[in-house]
Amino acid sequence: MTQTQTNSLKNQNHVRWITLTGLFMGLNIIMSSFGIPVPGGHLYLCDLIICTAALLLDPVAAFVVGGIGSFLGDLLFYPAPMFVSLVTHGLQAAVISCMVSSKLGKDKKTHFMISVVATLIGAVIMVVGYTLGKIYVYSTFEYAMIKLPYEIAQALLGVIGSLFICYKLGLMKIFRRMEFE
């Protein structure tokens, strides 16, 4: 999907743009409200929604879904890291969307490879952002290092899950068909 195509959705069909952005934002808030319990912590599925939205939406909508959606989810359920979530997930989503929305991926294989690279870069942004944020919020380097494996697992779950949903399950095709009829 090119930048011109994604901008056309925002500029020509405000209702659809707001609806899709709000839908993904609501899913992000829901997925940040509970996690999968694992020994020593939880894995949250919000990265799955953030990466999926970033692959499908323009950078502004992706930032709203990732940053503001995570901020609101944390505000409602666990407010300590809400500003870390705003910056980290917002930047993660915007970077992924900017890379995928570029005109580099005209054929399907190239677009998929750009999506893989973009989501991996987004995962690095998320892991580094949350690790630094936890050092600041909780004032301990040790706590951030203890939680680092969970951040990495959550980020990889988001990368693999979003690519699977968008490409293998066909959400990307459905989204393109719906958007440009």
VOROSE-709192 format. One record per residue (C-alpha): residue in one letter; x, y, z. Coordinates in steps of 0.1 Angstrom, whole numbers, plus 5000, padded with zeros to 4 digits. Layout:
! residues N
aXYZ ...
END
This chain:
! residues 181
m500050005000 t501550334990 q501650655010 t499250814984 q496750524990 t496850555027 n496550935027 s493550905004 l491650705030 k492350975056 n491651265032 q488651125013 n486850915038 h487151065072 v484450845087 r486150515076 w489550645088 i488150745122 t486250415125 l489150195117 t491450395140 g488950375168 l488350005163 f492049925165 m492550165194 g489649985213 l491249645206 n494549785219 i492949895251 i491249565256 m494449365249 s496449575273 s493949505301 f494949145305 g498048935299 i498948575294 p500448455327 v503948315323 p506448225351 g507648555366 g505348785347 h502748835319 l502748865282 y500449125269 l498849105234 c498749475227 d501749455205 l499849225182 i497249485177 i499749775174 c501849605148 t498749495128 a497349845128 a500749985118 l500849755089 l497449855077 l496950225086 d498750555079 p501350685104 v499050925122 a496350655128 a499150405138 f500450655163 v496950705177 v496350335180 g499750255194 g500550555216 i497150685227 g495550345229 s498350215251 f498250525272 l494550485278 g494850115285 d497550185311 l495650475325 l492650245331 f494449935343 y498050015354 p498950385353 a502650385364 p504050335328 m501350515309 f503750785295 v506350525287 s503650345267 l502550665249 v505950745236 t507250385231 h504250235214 g503450555195 l506950565181 q506950195174 a503650215154 a504550535135 v507950395124 i506450065112 s503650255093 c506150495077 m508350215065 v505450005052 s503650295036 s506650395016 k506650334979 l509450074982 g507149774983 k505249764950 d505249384945 k503849144972 k507148984981 t509049314985 h506149455005 f506249155028 m509949175033 i509649555042 s506849455066 v509149205083 v512049455086 a509649725098 t508049515125 l511449395137 i512649755140 g509349835158 a510149545182 v513549695189 i511950035196 m509449875220 v512049665239 v514549955243 g511850205251 y510249995278 t513549885293 l514650255296 g511250345308 k511250085335 i514550205347 y513050555350 v509650465364 y510850205389 s514250355394 t516050025392 f518249885365 e517749535380 y513949535376 a514249645340 m516749355333 i514549105350 k511649205327 l513749225296 p513048865284 y509248925287 e509549245267 i511449055240 a508848775239 q505949025238 a507649215209 l508248895189 l504748775195 g503549105181 v505849075150 i504948715142 g501248745150 s500749065130 l502548925100 f500548605102 i497148795105 c497949045077 y499548815052 k498748445059 l495148505070 g494548765043 l493649075064 m495949285041 k493949175010 i490549235028 f491749575039 r492949685004 r489749554988 m487549735013 e489450055012 f489550114974 e486249994960 
END
